[in-house]
Amino acid sequence: MSQIFTRRTILSAASTGAASAALGSHVLAGDGSQDGGPKKRLLMLGGTAFLGPQIVHAALDAGWDVTLFN
């Protein structure tokens, strides 16, 4: 079965890569419990399109406390 690529899937894949490159793996390294620091927090203003969802998912996967404001 072949994969169907739409503009949405291509932009989503590209934005996921851009989000992880922009944030970097060292920034999303976890909740700070390893180094005794406070849990990292993110306030996302808007973020319902383009890079927003990928940034939120990456932060949640890394254990950040995320607050969304639309």
Rosetta silent file (secondary structure, phi, psi, omega in degrees, C-alpha in Angstrom):
SEQUENCE: MSQIFTRRTILSAASTGAASAALGSHVLAGDGSQDGGPKKRLLMLGGTAFLGPQIVHAALDAGWDVTLFN
SCORE:     score description
SCORE:     0.000 S_00000001
   1 L     0.000  132.280 -177.128    0.000    0.000    0.000 S_00000001
   2 L   -90.738  150.243  178.427    1.452    3.351   -0.949 S_00000001
   3 L   -81.887  134.042  176.978    1.569    6.378    1.305 S_00000001
   4 L   -99.637  121.916  179.819   -0.493    9.365    0.172 S_00000001
   5 L  -102.177  126.539  174.185    1.220   12.678    0.828 S_00000001
   6 L  -111.908  170.791  177.876   -0.862   15.807    1.095 S_00000001
   7 H   -60.166  -36.504 -179.966    0.273   19.333    1.707 S_00000001
   8 H   -65.449  -43.988 -179.266   -0.894   18.954    5.320 S_00000001
   9 H   -68.593  -36.424  178.852    1.163   15.806    5.986 S_00000001
  10 H   -67.843  -44.269  178.484    4.258   17.300    4.387 S_00000001
  11 H   -65.584  -37.237  178.513    3.950   20.542    6.381 S_00000001
  12 H   -64.140  -44.981  179.044    3.312   18.585    9.565 S_00000001
  13 H   -64.815  -41.321  179.900    6.422   16.459    9.052 S_00000001
  14 H   -66.739  -39.938 -178.792    8.508   19.517    8.177 S_00000001
  15 H   -71.448  -31.057  175.700    7.253   21.476   11.169 S_00000001
  16 H   -63.578  -44.605  177.182    7.984   18.572   13.510 S_00000001
  17 H   -64.270  -40.541  179.838   11.567   18.554   12.309 S_00000001
  18 H   -66.980  -38.316  179.938   11.790   22.321   12.556 S_00000001
  19 H   -65.474  -44.089  179.986   10.357   22.321   16.086 S_00000001
  20 H   -70.462  -31.377  176.790   12.831   19.763   17.355 S_00000001
  21 H   -71.188  -39.854 -178.704   15.690   21.566   15.621 S_00000001
  22 H   -69.148  -42.275 -179.182   14.602   24.936   17.013 S_00000001
  23 H   -80.554  -32.490 -179.995   14.107   23.657   20.548 S_00000001
  24 L    73.568  145.877 -178.914   17.000   21.228   20.429 S_00000001
  25 L   -67.560  -27.562  179.046   17.191   17.986   22.333 S_00000001
  26 L   -71.427  -25.791  178.671   19.221   19.647   25.097 S_00000001
  27 L   -76.529  -41.395  179.220   16.381   22.089   25.776 S_00000001
  28 L   -93.598   48.338 -174.046   13.743   19.360   26.001 S_00000001
  29 L   -82.533   -4.443  178.434   15.960   17.190   28.189 S_00000001
  30 L   137.426 -161.675 -172.601   13.303   16.447   30.797 S_00000001
  31 L   -93.753    4.769  178.904   11.705   17.814   33.895 S_00000001
  32 L    86.397   -2.679 -177.361   14.864   18.926   35.674 S_00000001
  33 L   -69.452  -25.075  179.834   14.627   16.167   38.269 S_00000001
  34 L   -68.699  -38.055 -177.383   17.994   14.740   37.203 S_00000001
  35 L  -101.881    8.328  178.149   19.870   17.931   38.017 S_00000001
  36 L    78.357    2.996 -179.256   17.723   18.960   40.967 S_00000001
  37 L   -80.209  171.011  178.701   16.301   21.940   39.074 S_00000001
  38 L   -71.028  158.188  177.006   12.668   22.965   38.916 S_00000001
  39 L   -64.822  135.617 -178.651   10.281   21.381   36.439 S_00000001
  40 L   -73.458  143.341 -178.246   10.361   23.249   33.146 S_00000001
  41 E  -126.246  146.774  179.748    7.223   25.181   32.198 S_00000001
  42 E  -133.808  129.562  172.331    5.943   26.397   28.839 S_00000001
  43 E  -107.037  113.761 -179.420    3.204   28.943   28.143 S_00000001
  44 E  -100.158  114.839  177.445    1.967   28.507   24.571 S_00000001
  45 E   -94.082  120.408 -174.433    0.121   31.552   23.258 S_00000001
  46 L    73.223 -119.995  172.129   -2.087   30.552   20.334 S_00000001
  47 L    75.699   24.679  179.733   -0.242   27.647   18.812 S_00000001
  48 L   -91.177   -5.468 -179.065   -3.134   25.873   17.117 S_00000001
  49 L  -138.974  171.189  178.261   -1.464   25.808   13.707 S_00000001
  50 L    55.145 -108.980 -174.785    1.942   25.410   12.038 S_00000001
  51 L   -89.235  -15.339 -174.284    4.542   24.657   14.764 S_00000001
  52 H   -52.635  -56.181 -177.996    2.342   24.967   17.837 S_00000001
  53 H   -60.736  -37.891 -179.558    1.043   21.392   18.145 S_00000001
  54 H   -68.674  -38.341  178.073    4.461   19.851   17.494 S_00000001
  55 H   -65.834  -43.295  179.674    6.134   22.077   20.089 S_00000001
  56 H   -62.815  -45.688 -179.607    3.450   21.241   22.665 S_00000001
  57 H   -63.692  -40.259  178.955    3.718   17.486   22.004 S_00000001
  58 H   -64.534  -41.588  179.433    7.517   17.592   22.230 S_00000001
  59 H   -67.083  -41.935  178.243    7.382   19.492   25.522 S_00000001
  60 H   -64.382  -41.343  178.618    4.782   17.127   26.992 S_00000001
  61 H   -62.641  -30.551 -179.695    6.794   14.084   25.914 S_00000001
  62 L   -85.938   -1.069  176.754    9.827   15.567   27.682 S_00000001
  63 L    91.303   13.851  178.890    7.868   16.031   30.915 S_00000001
  64 L   -73.872  156.430  171.231    7.345   19.797   30.793 S_00000001
  65 E   -91.700  113.729 -172.545    4.364   21.507   32.417 S_00000001
  66 E  -111.837  131.756  173.274    2.493   23.084   29.465 S_00000001
  67 E  -117.758  129.300 -179.964   -0.183   25.788   29.660 S_00000001
  68 E  -105.903  135.417  177.861   -2.150   26.665   26.527 S_00000001
  69 E  -133.259  115.703  179.172   -3.767   30.081   26.017 S_00000001
  70 L  -112.717    0.000    0.000   -5.873   30.767   22.929 S_00000001
